[in-house]
Amino acid sequence: MRTTKLTALTAALTAGTLLAACSGGTNTSGGDSKTLTIASVDQGSIQDVVDAFKKANPGVEVRLTTSGADQYQQQIRTKLSSGTAPDVMSVWPGNGNPGATHVLAKPGYLLDLSGRPWARKLPDAVKTVAQYEGKTYNAVFGLNGIGAVYNQDALDKAGLTPPGTWTELLDFCREAAAKKTPAFALGIQDNWVTQTVLYALVATTVYGPDRDFDKKMQDGEATFAKSAWATALAKYEEMEKTGCFQKSPLSTSYEASQELAASGKTLGIVQGNWIVSLLKGKNPQGKFTLKALPATDDPGGFLMPAAAGAGYGVNAKAKNKELALKFVDFVMSPEGMNAFAEKQGGLPSLPDTGHAADPALSELTTFINDDRTVPFMDQLWPNAKVQQTMLSGLQEIFSGQTNAAAVLKDMDTDYRAGA
């Protein structure tokens, strides 16, 4: 989504924010033994981690730039190849987007982190998407899930409760629209956001009946176009036609969608768990809860997308490699992971950190513990082009420029192209 992460997914501002020169005079190509440069797509919690790192390392200066996921992914490889990238940067698990582990490690842009003490402790499910050719390149600090996040105050005001089946979901959307408070905010002006609703639907419609779908794709025995991906995409379109989203999702940014959900102008938003902390930041008195998005009328068969979220990699040509390694080690310490988890409303990637999960994530925690989750779909795709085709295609579906069959066909073409 992040994974995604995709991140994986999740996740998320202009391309210029990646340039340190556009951020208060920061210079990512310079530096000294006491200066660390970081580029991050995390706009909600990394500052707390940076502050804690600086406190633990007196005299260290951290020059941090943040940006949206779309622009970051468009720019990061250019910065790495030109030698202007920072010491530490956001890296998604797996292979699903231009800023993912495989994509950046293959050409040698990332430093091998296999020897760090935390690397061998990563759970297998995380390790496989944090590695490239058996070596660890990504400090994945948290686990994320995607679902419907509801604003309880808005629900109470509307006199509605979260739907438990697909039929109830459509009724919920109709009743919410009738009350002039759309069910879900959707900010697909930022194209990465287009995937969150689809992934939430695909988890149940595709992987519910067939947990081996990814292997069948890899073996050439299945396709997007001739699978339940078509069913999930049809349901996404039905949600839009039923009035589940506010008017003009294409002209609504990710930031604006947060405002809608936090203020109660919509009853919720379909996003990753990271959105909970952002909503609380905009509405500290609000109560938000993440639940599985119904995709069928059989709740017992629901699955949720849940996987390793975006982590941090070290530039192989970092100006301050020693301090960069010290920072990713801090990120992977109990203090660092708990700081992220507390602010993001996520779950640490390593056990025994002492973190108490946000009550808003109780259903996600249950799904994880009951093995009712699947990885963010793009994390297991053979190249980043598949996701980019999907994201742009979804925007074009909403604008009436294409149709679901054409998008899925194009995704199949990109998938068959391989790595």
Buried (B, 14 or more C-beta within 10 A) or exposed (E): BBBBBBBBBBBBBEBEBBBBEBBEEBBBBEBEEEBBBBBBBBBBBBBBBBEBBBEEBEEBEBBBBBBBBBBBBBBBBEBBEEEBBBBBBBBBBBBBBBBBBBBBBBEEBBBBBEEBEBBEBBBEBBBBBBBBEEBBBBBBBBBBBBBBBBBBBBBEEBEBEBBBBBEBBBBBBBBBBEBEBBBBBBBBBBBBBBBBBBBBBBBBBBBBEBEEBBEEBBEEEBBBBEBBBBBBBBBBBBBBEBBBBBEEBBEBBBBBBBBBBBBBBBBBBBBBBBBBBBBBBEBEEBBBBBBBBBBBEEEEEBBBBBBBBBBBBBBBEBBBBEBBBBBBBBBBBEBBBBBBBBBBBBBBBBEEBEBEBBEBBEBBBEBBEEEBBBBBBBBBBBBBBBBBBBBBBBBBBBEEEBBBEBBBBBBBBBBEEEE
